[in-house]
Amino acid sequence: MKIILLVDIQEGYMNDGIRSLPKDIEKHVKNYDYDLVIATRFINKNDTLHKADIHIKDMTVFSSKAKLVEPIEKISDIVLMKSTYTSLTEDVSKLLQKNKVKQVYIAGLNTETSILATAFDLFDKGIKPVVLSHLCNTVNGKEVNESALNILRIAVGDECIL
């Protein structure tokens, strides 16, 4: 089963440097034959460290900033909410186990947090993360994005970063 995880491509993360990412992802998904396209939405909850320690005040469940950017919801088979960096939620993990998935493609935001956490968690579960580097970015700029990709190359293997 060929699966792609579209991580946190939400209105609250959009800026001029990454505004083209959703369309690039849409084009990619339409050109490749994925069996399942899963999108995740980060939802900030009151009882998390995201709010308490790093002072993220928005991205709440009803916030317009938490909405997926068009066309991500349209191209997704499943949309899941999460309040963690990782997109390997319990539901996603069960789905991957049930279908004996050995490899998952990853695209989205933010490379230094959610992409990194998702890739590490997949790797730790014995599932090969394939990070589509040209379809990952961050609100924190090109240098942070490249640093995170370099960490991933070292930690999960250069061949896992396309």
DSSP file (Angstrom, degrees, kcal/mol; ACC not computed):
  #  RESIDUE AA STRUCTURE BP1 BP2  ACC     N-H-->O    O-->H-N    N-H-->O    O-->H-N    TCO  KAPPA ALPHA  PHI   PSI    X-CA   Y-CA   Z-CA
    1    1 A M              0   0    0      0, 0.0     2,-0.7     0, 0.0   102,-0.3   0.000 360.0 360.0 360.0 124.9    0.0    0.0    0.0
    2    2 A K        +     0   0    0     31,-0.2    33,-2.3    99,-0.1    34,-1.6  -0.831 360.0 179.2 -96.6 113.8    1.5    3.3   -1.1
    3    3 A I  E     -ab  36 104A   0     -2,-0.7   102,-2.7   100,-0.6     2,-0.4  -0.907  17.1-164.8-121.1 140.9    0.7    6.1    1.5
    4    4 A I  E     -ab  37 105A   0     32,-2.0    34,-2.6    -2,-0.4     2,-0.6  -0.993   9.9-151.1-122.4 134.9    1.5    9.7    1.7
    5    5 A L  E     -ab  38 106A   0    100,-2.9   102,-2.3    -2,-0.4     2,-0.7  -0.918   4.5-158.7-101.3 122.4    1.1   11.8    4.8
    6    6 A L  E     -ab  39 107A   0     32,-3.5    34,-2.6    -2,-0.6     2,-0.6  -0.901  20.8-148.6-102.3 107.5    0.4   15.5    4.2
    7    7 A V  E     -ab  40 108A   0    100,-3.1   102,-3.0    -2,-0.7     3,-0.1  -0.701  50.2 -40.7 -95.5 114.8    1.5   17.2    7.4
    8    8 A D        +     0   0    0     32,-0.9     2,-1.7    -2,-0.6    -1,-0.2   0.775  62.8 169.3  51.8  45.6   -0.2   20.3    8.8
    9    9 A I        +     0   0    0     31,-0.5    60,-2.8    -3,-0.3     2,-0.3  -0.623  28.7 155.0 -89.3  80.6   -0.6   22.3    5.7
   10   10 A Q  B >>  -F   68   0B   0     -2,-1.7     3,-1.8    58,-0.3     4,-0.5  -0.731  59.1-113.0-118.6 156.0   -2.8   24.9    7.4
   11   11 A E  G >4 S+     0   0    0     56,-2.6     3,-1.3    53,-0.3    55,-0.2   0.845 111.8  61.8 -53.9 -39.9   -3.8   28.5    6.9
   12   12 A G  G 34 S+     0   0    0     53,-3.2    -1,-0.3     1,-0.3    54,-0.1   0.642 104.4  48.8 -66.6 -14.3   -2.0   29.6   10.1
   13   13 A Y  G <4 S+     0   0    0     -3,-1.8    -1,-0.3    52,-0.3    -2,-0.2   0.507  84.6 114.2-100.6  -6.7    1.4   28.5    8.7
   14   14 A M    <<  +     0   0    0     -3,-1.3     2,-0.3    -4,-0.5     5,-0.0  -0.443  32.3 151.9 -73.6 134.9    1.1   30.1    5.3
   15   15 A N    >>  -     0   0    0     -2,-0.2     3,-1.4     1,-0.0     4,-1.0  -0.899  60.3 -87.5-145.9 176.6    3.6   32.9    4.5
   16   16 A D  T 34 S+     0   0    0     -2,-0.3     3,-0.3     1,-0.3     4,-0.3   0.825 122.1  58.4 -59.6 -32.9    5.0   34.3    1.2
   17   17 A G  T 34 S+     0   0    0      1,-0.2    -1,-0.3     2,-0.1   121,-0.1   0.696 120.1  25.5 -71.4 -19.4    7.9   31.8    1.3
   18   18 A I  T X4 S+     0   0    0     -3,-1.4     3,-1.5    -5,-0.1    -1,-0.2   0.294  83.6 110.4-127.7   9.6    5.7   28.7    1.4
   19   19 A R  T 3< S+     0   0    0     -4,-1.0     4,-0.3    -3,-0.3    -2,-0.1   0.781  79.8  53.8 -58.7 -29.0    2.5   29.9   -0.3
   20   20 A S  T 3> S+     0   0    0     -4,-0.3     4,-2.1     1,-0.2     3,-0.3   0.625  84.6  89.3 -81.9 -12.8    3.2   27.7   -3.4
   21   21 A L  H <> S+     0   0    0     -3,-1.5     4,-2.6     1,-0.2     5,-0.2   0.885  81.3  53.8 -55.9 -47.0    3.6   24.5   -1.4
   22   22 A P  H  > S+     0   0    0      0, 0.0     4,-2.4     0, 0.0    -1,-0.2   0.901 111.4  45.8 -58.3 -40.6    0.0   23.3   -1.4
   23   23 A K  H  > S+     0   0    0     -3,-0.3     4,-2.4    -4,-0.3    -2,-0.2   0.884 111.9  51.9 -68.4 -38.3   -0.3   23.6   -5.2
   24   24 A D  H  X S+     0   0    0     -4,-2.1     4,-2.1     2,-0.2    -1,-0.2   0.902 111.6  47.2 -63.3 -40.3    3.1   21.8   -5.6
   25   25 A I  H  X S+     0   0    0     -4,-2.6     4,-2.9     2,-0.2     5,-0.2   0.914 110.1  52.7 -66.8 -43.1    1.8   19.0   -3.3
   26   26 A E  H  X S+     0   0    0     -4,-2.4     4,-2.3    -5,-0.2    -2,-0.2   0.933 109.9  48.3 -57.7 -46.5   -1.5   18.8   -5.3
   27   27 A K  H  X S+     0   0    0     -4,-2.4     4,-1.4     1,-0.2    -1,-0.2   0.916 112.7  49.2 -60.8 -44.0    0.4   18.4   -8.5
   28   28 A H  H >X S+     0   0    0     -4,-2.1     4,-1.1     1,-0.2     3,-0.5   0.943 110.8  48.7 -60.3 -50.0    2.6   15.7   -7.0
   29   29 A V  H 3< S+     0   0    0     -4,-2.9     3,-0.5     1,-0.3     5,-0.4   0.881 111.2  50.4 -61.0 -39.0   -0.3   13.7   -5.6
   30   30 A K  H 3< S+     0   0    0     -4,-2.3    -1,-0.3    -5,-0.2    -2,-0.2   0.779 111.6  48.9 -69.8 -25.6   -2.2   13.8   -8.9
   31   31 A N  H << S+     0   0    0     -4,-1.4     2,-0.3    -3,-0.5    -1,-0.2   0.578 106.9  61.6 -91.2 -10.8    1.0   12.6  -10.7
   32   32 A Y  S  < S-     0   0    0     -4,-1.1     2,-1.4    -3,-0.5     0, 0.0  -0.889  83.5-122.5-119.1 150.3    1.7    9.6   -8.4
   33   33 A D        +     0   0    0     -2,-0.3     2,-0.3     2,-0.0   -31,-0.2  -0.604  38.4 174.3 -94.9  77.8   -0.5    6.7   -7.7
   34   34 A Y        -     0   0    0     -2,-1.4   -31,-0.2    -5,-0.4     3,-0.2  -0.652  27.3-152.7 -83.5 139.2   -1.0    6.7   -4.0
   35   35 A D  S    S+     0   0    0    -33,-2.3     2,-0.3    -2,-0.3   -32,-0.2   0.793  84.3  17.1 -76.3 -29.4   -3.4    4.2   -2.5
   36   36 A L  E     -a    3   0A   0    -34,-1.6   -32,-2.0     2,-0.0     2,-0.6  -0.977  60.6-162.0-150.0 130.9   -4.1    6.5    0.4
   37   37 A V  E     -a    4   0A   0     -2,-0.3    40,-2.4   -34,-0.2    41,-1.8  -0.959  15.7-172.7-114.0 115.4   -3.6   10.3    1.0
   38   38 A I  E     -ac   5  78A   0    -34,-2.6   -32,-3.5    -2,-0.6     2,-0.4  -0.932   2.5-167.1-111.6 126.7   -3.8   11.2    4.7
   39   39 A A  E     -ac   6  79A   0     39,-3.0    41,-2.8    -2,-0.5     2,-0.4  -0.900   5.9-154.9-110.0 142.6   -3.7   14.9    5.8
   40   40 A T  E     -ac   7  80A   0    -34,-2.6   -32,-0.9    -2,-0.4   -31,-0.5  -0.898   2.9-157.1-116.0 149.6   -3.2   16.0    9.4
   41   41 A R  E     - c   0  81A   0     39,-2.5    41,-2.5    -2,-0.4     2,-0.5  -0.990  17.0-135.1-122.3 123.0   -4.3   19.2   11.1
   42   42 A F  E     - c   0  82A   0     -2,-0.5     2,-0.5    39,-0.2    41,-0.2  -0.668  22.5-168.2 -76.0 127.5   -2.5   20.4   14.2
   43   43 A I        -     0   0    0     39,-3.4     2,-0.5    -2,-0.5    17,-0.2  -0.979  15.5-137.5-120.0 120.5   -5.0   21.5   16.8
   44   44 A N        -     0   0    0     15,-3.2    17,-0.4    -2,-0.5     2,-0.3  -0.644  21.9-163.8 -79.8 124.0   -3.8   23.5   19.7
   45   45 A K    >   -     0   0    0     -2,-0.5     3,-1.3    38,-0.2     6,-0.4  -0.758  27.6-120.1-107.3 156.0   -5.3   22.4   23.0
   46   46 A N  T 3  S+     0   0    0     -2,-0.3    -1,-0.1     1,-0.3     6,-0.1   0.798 108.7  54.6 -62.9 -30.2   -5.4   24.2   26.3
   47   47 A D  T 3  S+     0   0    0      4,-0.1     2,-0.3     5,-0.0    -1,-0.3   0.147  89.5  97.5 -96.9  21.1   -3.6   21.4   28.2
   48   48 A T  S X> S-     0   0    0     -3,-1.3     4,-1.9     1,-0.1     3,-0.6  -0.699  78.4-122.4-107.6 161.7   -0.5   21.1   25.9
   49   49 A L  H 3>>S+     0   0    0     -2,-0.3     4,-2.5     1,-0.2     5,-1.6   0.708 106.1  74.9 -70.6 -20.1    3.0   22.5   26.2
   50   50 A H  H 345S+     0   0    0     33,-0.2     6,-2.6     3,-0.2    -1,-0.2   0.918 108.0  31.9 -56.4 -41.7    2.5   24.2   22.8
   51   51 A K  H <45S+     0   0    0     -3,-0.6     4,-0.4    -6,-0.4    -2,-0.2   0.910 126.8  40.9 -81.3 -44.8    0.2   26.7   24.5
   52   52 A A  H  <5S+     0   0    0     -4,-1.9    -3,-0.2     2,-0.1    -2,-0.2   0.913 127.9  22.2 -73.7 -45.1    2.0   26.8   27.9
   53   53 A D  T  <5S+     0   0    0     -4,-2.5    -3,-0.2    -5,-0.1    -2,-0.1   0.824 131.9  31.7-100.8 -34.2    5.7   26.7   27.0
   54   54 A I  S   <S-     0   0    0     -5,-1.6    -3,-0.1    -4,-0.2    -4,-0.1   0.328  98.6-127.8-110.3   9.4    6.0   28.0   23.4
   55   55 A H        +     0   0    0     -4,-0.4     2,-0.8    -6,-0.3    -4,-0.2   0.775  42.5 166.3  58.0  37.7    3.1   30.3   23.5
   56   56 A I        +     0   0    0     -6,-2.6    -1,-0.2     1,-0.2    -2,-0.1  -0.769   5.1 173.9 -80.3 114.6    1.1   29.2   20.5
   57   57 A K        +     0   0    0     -2,-0.8    -1,-0.2    -5,-0.0     3,-0.1   0.750  55.3  46.5 -97.6 -27.7   -2.2   30.9   21.1
   58   58 A D        +     0   0    0      1,-0.1   -14,-0.1   -46,-0.1    -2,-0.0  -0.047  64.9  85.0-100.0-155.8   -4.1   30.2   17.9
   59   59 A M        +     0   0    0      1,-0.2   -15,-3.2   -16,-0.1    -1,-0.1   0.757  60.9 156.0  66.3  28.3   -4.6   27.0   15.8
   60   60 A T    >   -     0   0    0    -17,-0.2     3,-1.6    -3,-0.1     6,-0.3  -0.370  60.8 -94.4 -77.9 166.3   -7.5   26.0   18.0
   61   61 A V  T 3  S+     0   0    0    -17,-0.4    -1,-0.1     1,-0.3   -16,-0.1   0.794 124.7  37.4 -56.0 -34.4  -10.1   23.7   16.6
   62   62 A F  T 3  S+     0   0    0      5,-0.0    -1,-0.3     3,-0.0     2,-0.2   0.434  90.5 114.9 -98.9   0.7  -12.5   26.5   15.5
   63   63 A S    X   -     0   0    0     -3,-1.6     3,-1.2     1,-0.1     4,-0.3  -0.474  66.9-137.7 -72.3 138.2   -9.8   28.9   14.4
   64   64 A S  G >  S+     0   0    0      1,-0.2     3,-1.0     2,-0.2   -53,-0.3   0.772 104.6  65.5 -64.3 -24.3   -9.7   29.7   10.7
   65   65 A K  G 3  S+     0   0    0      1,-0.2   -53,-3.2   -54,-0.2   -52,-0.3   0.732  94.8  58.1 -69.3 -21.6   -5.9   29.4   11.0
   66   66 A A  G <  S+     0   0    0     -3,-1.2    -1,-0.2    -6,-0.3    -2,-0.2   0.547  83.1 108.8 -86.0  -7.0   -6.3   25.7   11.8
   67   67 A K  S <  S-     0   0    0     -3,-1.0   -56,-2.6    -4,-0.3   -55,-0.2  -0.382  78.5-105.9 -69.5 146.5   -8.1   25.0    8.5
   68   68 A L  B     -F   10   0B   0    -58,-0.2   -58,-0.3   -57,-0.1     2,-0.2  -0.455  37.7-111.1 -68.0 144.8   -6.3   23.0    5.8
   69   69 A V    >   -     0   0    0    -60,-2.8     3,-2.4    -2,-0.1     4,-0.5  -0.558  51.2 -74.8 -76.2 139.0   -5.1   25.1    2.9
   70   70 A E  T 3  S+     0   0    0      1,-0.3   -47,-0.1    -2,-0.2    -1,-0.1  -0.540 115.2  22.7 -64.1 136.2   -6.9   24.5   -0.4
   71   71 A P  T 3> S+     0   0    0      0, 0.0     4,-1.7     0, 0.0    -1,-0.3  -0.861 103.5  82.1-105.0  21.3   -6.5   22.1   -2.2
   72   72 A I  H <> S+     0   0    0     -3,-2.4     4,-0.7     1,-0.2     3,-0.2   0.897  94.2  47.2 -60.3 -46.0   -5.2   19.8    0.5
   73   73 A E  H >4 S+     0   0    0     -4,-0.5     3,-0.7     1,-0.2    -1,-0.2   0.896 110.4  54.9 -62.5 -37.5   -8.5   18.7    1.9
   74   74 A K  H 34 S+     0   0    0      1,-0.2    -1,-0.2    -3,-0.1    -2,-0.2   0.843 111.3  42.9 -64.3 -35.7   -9.8   18.1   -1.6
   75   75 A I  H 3< S+     0   0    0     -4,-1.7     2,-0.3    -3,-0.2    -1,-0.2   0.485  97.5  96.4 -91.3  -2.0   -7.0   15.7   -2.5
   76   76 A S    <<  -     0   0    0     -3,-0.7   -38,-0.2    -4,-0.7     3,-0.1  -0.691  54.3-163.1 -93.6 139.1   -7.0   13.9    0.9
   77   77 A D  S    S+     0   0    0    -40,-2.4     2,-0.4    -2,-0.3   -39,-0.2   0.812  85.0  21.2 -81.2 -34.5   -8.8   10.6    1.5
   78   78 A I  E     -c   38   0A   0    -41,-1.8   -39,-3.0     2,-0.0     2,-0.5  -0.997  64.3-162.0-136.6 137.5   -8.6   11.1    5.3
   79   79 A V  E     -c   39   0A   0     -2,-0.4     2,-0.4   -41,-0.2   -39,-0.2  -0.989  15.5-173.9-120.5 124.7   -8.1   14.2    7.4
   80   80 A L  E     -c   40   0A   0    -41,-2.8   -39,-2.5    -2,-0.5     2,-0.3  -0.930  16.6-139.0-120.1 141.2   -7.0   13.7   11.0
   81   81 A M  E     +c   41   0A   0     -2,-0.4     2,-0.3   -41,-0.2   -39,-0.2  -0.728  25.8 175.1 -93.6 147.8   -6.7   16.2   13.8
   82   82 A K  E     -c   42   0A   0    -41,-2.5   -39,-3.4    -2,-0.3     5,-0.1  -0.977  31.5-157.6-147.2 156.9   -3.7   15.9   16.2
   83   83 A S  S    S+     0   0    0     -2,-0.3     2,-0.3   -41,-0.2   -33,-0.2   0.038  74.1  77.3-122.8  24.0   -2.3   18.0   19.1
   84   84 A T  S    S-     0   0    0      2,-0.3   -41,-0.1     1,-0.1    -2,-0.1  -0.791  85.8-114.5-125.0 166.7    1.2   16.6   18.8
   85   85 A Y  S    S+     0   0    0     -2,-0.3    33,-0.2    28,-0.1    -1,-0.1   0.935  95.0  77.7 -65.4 -45.8    4.2   17.2   16.5
   86   86 A T        -     0   0    0     31,-0.2    -2,-0.3     1,-0.1    29,-0.1  -0.310  63.1-157.4 -70.0 146.3    4.0   13.7   15.1
   87   87 A S  S    S+     0   0    0     27,-0.4     2,-2.0     1,-0.1     5,-0.1   0.393  73.4  99.0 -96.3  -0.6    1.5   12.7   12.5
   88   88 A L        +     0   0    0      4,-0.1    -1,-0.1     3,-0.1    -2,-0.1  -0.493  58.8 168.4 -84.7  69.0    1.9    9.1   13.6
   89   89 A T     >  -     0   0    0     -2,-2.0     4,-2.8     1,-0.1     5,-0.2  -0.159  53.3 -96.7 -72.4 173.5   -1.2    9.2   15.7
   90   90 A E  H  > S+     0   0    0      1,-0.2     4,-2.3     2,-0.2     5,-0.2   0.907 126.2  50.3 -59.9 -41.9   -2.8    6.1   17.2
   91   91 A D  H  > S+     0   0    0      2,-0.2     4,-2.1     1,-0.2    -1,-0.2   0.918 112.5  45.5 -64.1 -44.1   -5.3    5.9   14.3
   92   92 A V  H  > S+     0   0    0      2,-0.2     4,-2.5     1,-0.2    -2,-0.2   0.919 112.1  52.5 -65.1 -42.8   -2.5    6.3   11.7
   93   93 A S  H  X S+     0   0    0     -4,-2.8     4,-2.4     1,-0.2    -2,-0.2   0.914 109.9  48.0 -59.3 -44.9   -0.4    3.7   13.5
   94   94 A K  H  X S+     0   0    0     -4,-2.3     4,-2.8     1,-0.2    -1,-0.2   0.903 111.1  51.4 -62.8 -42.0   -3.3    1.2   13.5
   95   95 A L  H  X S+     0   0    0     -4,-2.1     4,-1.7     2,-0.2    -2,-0.2   0.908 111.3  47.1 -61.6 -43.6   -4.0    1.8    9.9
   96   96 A L  H  <>S+     0   0    0     -4,-2.5     5,-2.5     2,-0.2     4,-0.2   0.904 114.3  47.1 -66.7 -41.5   -0.3    1.2    8.9
   97   97 A Q  H ><5S+     0   0    0     -4,-2.4     3,-1.4     3,-0.2    -2,-0.2   0.935 110.0  52.6 -64.3 -46.6   -0.2   -2.0   11.0
   98   98 A K  H 3<5S+     0   0    0     -4,-2.8    -1,-0.2     1,-0.3    -2,-0.2   0.864 116.2  39.8 -57.3 -38.7   -3.4   -3.4    9.7
   99   99 A N  T 3<5S-     0   0    0     -4,-1.7    -1,-0.3    -5,-0.2    -2,-0.2   0.315 107.5-124.7 -96.5   7.3   -2.2   -2.9    6.1
  100  100 A K  T < 5 -     0   0    0     -3,-1.4     2,-0.2    -4,-0.2    -3,-0.2   0.882  39.8-172.7  51.4  45.1    1.4   -4.1    6.8
  101  101 A V      < -     0   0    0     -5,-2.5    -1,-0.2     1,-0.1     3,-0.1  -0.505  18.9-179.4 -72.6 133.1    2.8   -0.8    5.4
  102  102 A K        +     0   0    0      1,-0.3    26,-2.8    -2,-0.2     2,-0.3   0.529  66.6  31.8-108.4 -12.1    6.6   -0.8    5.2
  103  103 A Q  E     - d   0 128A   0   -102,-0.3  -100,-0.6    24,-0.2     2,-0.4  -0.994  58.4-169.2-151.7 139.2    7.1    2.7    3.8
  104  104 A V  E     -bd   3 129A   0     24,-2.6    26,-2.9    -2,-0.3     2,-0.3  -0.998  16.9-139.3-133.5 131.8    5.3    6.1    4.1
  105  105 A Y  E     -bd   4 130A   0   -102,-2.7  -100,-2.9    -2,-0.4     2,-0.4  -0.653  21.4-157.9 -84.8 144.9    5.9    9.2    2.0
  106  106 A I  E     +bd   5 131A   0     24,-2.5    26,-2.7    -2,-0.3     2,-0.3  -0.987  20.0 157.9-131.5 134.5    5.9   12.5    3.9
  107  107 A A  E     +b    6   0A   0   -102,-2.3  -100,-3.1    -2,-0.4     2,-0.4  -0.975  33.7  55.6-145.3 155.4    5.3   16.1    2.7
  108  108 A G  E     +bd   7 136A   0     27,-2.2    29,-2.0    -2,-0.3     2,-0.3  -0.950  67.3   7.7 134.0-146.9    4.2   19.3    4.4
  109  109 A L  E    S+ d   0 137A   0   -102,-3.0    29,-0.2    -2,-0.4    -2,-0.1  -0.859  93.2  14.1-130.5 157.3    5.0   21.6    7.3
  110  110 A N    > > -     0   0    0     27,-0.5     5,-2.0    -2,-0.3     3,-1.5   0.740  51.2-169.6 -94.4 134.6    7.1   22.3    9.5
  111  111 A T  I 3 >S+     0   0    0     26,-1.3     5,-1.2     1,-0.3    27,-0.1   0.855  86.7  50.6 -58.8 -40.5   10.3   20.4    8.6
  112  112 A E  I 3 5S+     0   0    0      3,-0.1    -1,-0.3     4,-0.1    26,-0.1   0.575 127.6  16.6 -78.8  -8.1   12.1   21.0   11.9
  113  113 A T  I <>5S+     0   0    0     -3,-1.5     4,-2.9   -28,-0.1     5,-0.2   0.556 131.7  22.0-123.7 -81.3    9.1   19.9   14.1
  114  114 A S  I  >5S+     0   0    0     -4,-0.3     4,-2.2     2,-0.2   -27,-0.4   0.866 125.4  46.8 -68.2 -39.4    6.2   17.9   12.7
  115  115 A I  I  ><S+     0   0    0     -5,-2.0     4,-2.7     2,-0.2     5,-0.2   0.950 116.2  46.2 -65.9 -47.3    8.1   16.4    9.7
  116  116 A L  H  ><S+     0   0    0     -5,-1.2     4,-2.6    -6,-0.5    -2,-0.2   0.932 114.2  47.1 -59.3 -49.2   11.1   15.5   11.8
  117  117 A A  H  X S+     0   0    0     -4,-2.9     4,-2.5     1,-0.2    -1,-0.2   0.898 113.4  48.6 -62.4 -41.6    8.9   14.0   14.6
  118  118 A T  H  X S+     0   0    0     -4,-2.2     4,-2.6   -33,-0.2     5,-0.2   0.930 112.1  48.2 -65.1 -45.9    6.8   12.0   12.1
  119  119 A A  H  X S+     0   0    0     -4,-2.7     4,-2.5     1,-0.2    -2,-0.2   0.921 113.1  48.2 -61.4 -44.1    9.9   10.6   10.3
  120  120 A F  H  X S+     0   0    0     -4,-2.6     4,-2.7    -5,-0.2    -2,-0.2   0.926 112.3  48.5 -62.5 -44.6   11.5    9.6   13.6
  121  121 A D  H  X S+     0   0    0     -4,-2.5     4,-1.3     2,-0.2    -2,-0.2   0.905 112.5  47.8 -65.1 -41.2    8.4    7.9   14.9
  122  122 A L  H ><>S+     0   0    0     -4,-2.6     5,-2.7     2,-0.2     3,-0.5   0.948 112.5  49.8 -60.9 -48.1    7.9    5.9   11.6
  123  123 A F  H ><5S+     0   0    0     -4,-2.5     3,-1.6     1,-0.2    -2,-0.2   0.908 108.6  52.1 -56.6 -45.8   11.6    4.9   11.7
  124  124 A D  H 3<5S+     0   0    0     -4,-2.7    -1,-0.2     1,-0.3    -2,-0.2   0.769 107.6  53.0 -64.1 -26.1   11.3    3.8   15.3
  125  125 A K  T <<5S-     0   0    0     -4,-1.3    -1,-0.3    -3,-0.5    -2,-0.2   0.416 122.8-106.0 -87.9   0.8    8.3    1.6   14.4
  126  126 A G  T < 5S+     0   0    0     -3,-1.6     2,-0.5    -4,-0.3    -3,-0.2   0.679  80.9 128.4  83.2  17.2   10.2    0.0   11.6
  127  127 A I      < -     0   0    0     -5,-2.7    -1,-0.3    -6,-0.2   -24,-0.2  -0.930  62.7-121.6-108.6 126.7    8.5    1.8    8.8
  128  128 A K  E     -d  103   0A   0    -26,-2.8   -24,-2.6    -2,-0.5     2,-0.5  -0.518  22.2-147.6 -71.6 118.4   10.7    3.6    6.3
  129  129 A P  E     -d  104   0A   0      0, 0.0     2,-0.6     0, 0.0   -24,-0.2  -0.740   8.7-164.4 -84.0 131.6   10.0    7.3    6.2
  130  130 A V  E     -d  105   0A   0    -26,-2.9   -24,-2.5    -2,-0.5     2,-0.6  -0.910   8.3-158.7-116.9 101.9   10.5    8.8    2.7
  131  131 A V  E     -de 106 161A   0     29,-2.7    31,-2.4    -2,-0.6     2,-1.5  -0.707  10.4-146.6 -86.7 119.3   10.6   12.6    3.1
  132  132 A L  E >   -     0   0A   0    -26,-2.7     3,-2.6    -2,-0.6   -24,-0.3  -0.672  17.4-170.1 -84.7  88.1    9.8   14.4   -0.1
  133  133 A S  E >  S+     0   0A   0     -2,-1.5     3,-1.3     1,-0.3    -1,-0.2   0.782  80.5  57.4 -58.3 -33.2   12.2   17.3    0.6
  134  134 A H  E 3  S+     0   0A   0      1,-0.3    -1,-0.3    -3,-0.1    -2,-0.1   0.596 109.4  48.0 -73.4  -8.8   11.0   19.5   -2.3
  135  135 A L  E <  S+     0   0A   0     -3,-2.6   -27,-2.2   -29,-0.2     2,-0.4   0.069  99.7  81.4-117.7  22.0    7.5   19.2   -0.8
  136  136 A C  E <   +d  108   0A   0     -3,-1.3     2,-0.3   -29,-0.2   -27,-0.2  -0.951  50.4 148.2-124.0 147.3    8.5   20.1    2.8
  137  137 A N  E     -d  109   0A   0    -29,-2.0   -26,-1.3    -2,-0.4   -27,-0.5  -0.930  28.3-132.2-160.5-177.5    9.1   23.6    4.2
  138  138 A T    >   -     0   0    0     -2,-0.3     3,-1.1   -28,-0.3     7,-0.1  -0.989  22.9-127.5-146.8 153.5    8.8   25.6    7.4
  139  139 A V  T 3  S+     0   0    0     -2,-0.3     3,-0.1     1,-0.2  -122,-0.1   0.615 105.6  70.9 -70.6 -12.4    7.5   29.0    8.5
  140  140 A N  T 3  S-     0   0    0      1,-0.2     4,-0.4     2,-0.1    -1,-0.2   0.284 107.6-103.4 -94.7   9.9   11.0   29.5   10.0
  141  141 A G    <>  -     0   0    0     -3,-1.1     4,-2.1     1,-0.1    -1,-0.2  -0.060  36.9 -62.5  98.3 167.7   12.9   29.9    6.7
  142  142 A K  H  > S+     0   0    0      1,-0.2     4,-2.7     2,-0.2     5,-0.2   0.858 124.3  54.2 -60.0 -43.0   15.1   28.2    4.2
  143  143 A E  H  > S+     0   0    0      1,-0.2     4,-2.2     2,-0.2    -1,-0.2   0.912 110.5  45.8 -62.9 -43.6   18.1   27.8    6.6
  144  144 A V  H  > S+     0   0    0     -4,-0.4     4,-2.4     2,-0.2    -1,-0.2   0.903 112.6  52.2 -65.2 -41.4   16.0   26.0    9.3
  145  145 A N  H  X S+     0   0    0     -4,-2.1     4,-2.2     1,-0.2    -2,-0.2   0.940 111.5  45.7 -59.4 -49.0   14.4   23.8    6.6
  146  146 A E  H  X S+     0   0    0     -4,-2.7     4,-2.2     1,-0.2    -1,-0.2   0.881 111.1  53.2 -64.1 -38.9   17.8   22.8    5.2
  147  147 A S  H  X S+     0   0    0     -4,-2.2     4,-2.2    -5,-0.2    -1,-0.2   0.923 109.7  48.2 -61.6 -44.2   19.1   22.1    8.7
  148  148 A A  H  X S+     0   0    0     -4,-2.4     4,-2.3     1,-0.2    -2,-0.2   0.905 110.8  50.6 -64.5 -41.3   16.2   19.8    9.5
  149  149 A L  H  X S+     0   0    0     -4,-2.2     4,-2.3     1,-0.2    -1,-0.2   0.881 109.3  51.8 -63.8 -37.4   16.6   17.9    6.3
  150  150 A N  H  X S+     0   0    0     -4,-2.2     4,-1.8     2,-0.2    -2,-0.2   0.896 108.5  50.7 -65.5 -39.8   20.3   17.5    7.1
  151  151 A I  H  X S+     0   0    0     -4,-2.2     4,-2.8     1,-0.2    -2,-0.2   0.919 110.6  49.8 -61.5 -43.4   19.4   16.1   10.5
  152  152 A L  H  X>S+     0   0    0     -4,-2.3     4,-2.8     1,-0.2     5,-0.8   0.894 106.2  55.5 -63.2 -40.3   17.0   13.7    8.8
  153  153 A R  H  X5S+     0   0    0     -4,-2.3     4,-0.7     1,-0.2     5,-0.2   0.905 114.8  39.9 -58.4 -40.9   19.6   12.5    6.3
  154  154 A I  H  <5S+     0   0    0     -4,-1.8    -2,-0.2     3,-0.2    -1,-0.2   0.914 120.9  42.4 -72.7 -44.5   21.9   11.6    9.2
  155  155 A A  H  <5S+     0   0    0     -4,-2.8    -2,-0.2    -5,-0.2    -3,-0.2   0.856 130.8  17.7 -79.0 -37.5   19.3   10.1   11.5
  156  156 A V  H  <5S-     0   0    0     -4,-2.8    -3,-0.2    -5,-0.2    -1,-0.2   0.496 119.5 -84.9-115.2  -6.4   17.1    8.0    9.1
  157  157 A G    ><< -     0   0    0     -5,-0.8     3,-1.9    -4,-0.7     4,-0.3   0.164  25.7-104.6 110.7 135.2   19.4    7.7    6.1
  158  158 A D  G >  S+     0   0    0      1,-0.3     3,-1.5    -5,-0.2    -1,-0.1   0.817 117.3  62.1 -56.8 -34.6   20.3    9.8    3.1
  159  159 A E  G 3  S+     0   0    0      1,-0.3    -1,-0.3    -6,-0.1    -2,-0.1   0.632  95.4  62.0 -70.4 -12.4   18.2    7.5    0.9
  160  160 A C  G <  S+     0   0    0     -3,-1.9   -29,-2.7    -7,-0.1     2,-0.7   0.494  91.5  73.9 -89.0  -5.0   15.1    8.4    2.8
  161  161 A I  B <    e  131   0A   0     -3,-1.5   -29,-0.2    -4,-0.3    -1,-0.1  -0.914 360.0 360.0-114.1 106.8   15.3   12.0    1.8
  162  162 A L              0   0    0    -31,-2.4   -30,-0.2    -2,-0.7    -1,-0.1   0.420 360.0 360.0 -97.7 360.0   14.3   12.6   -1.8
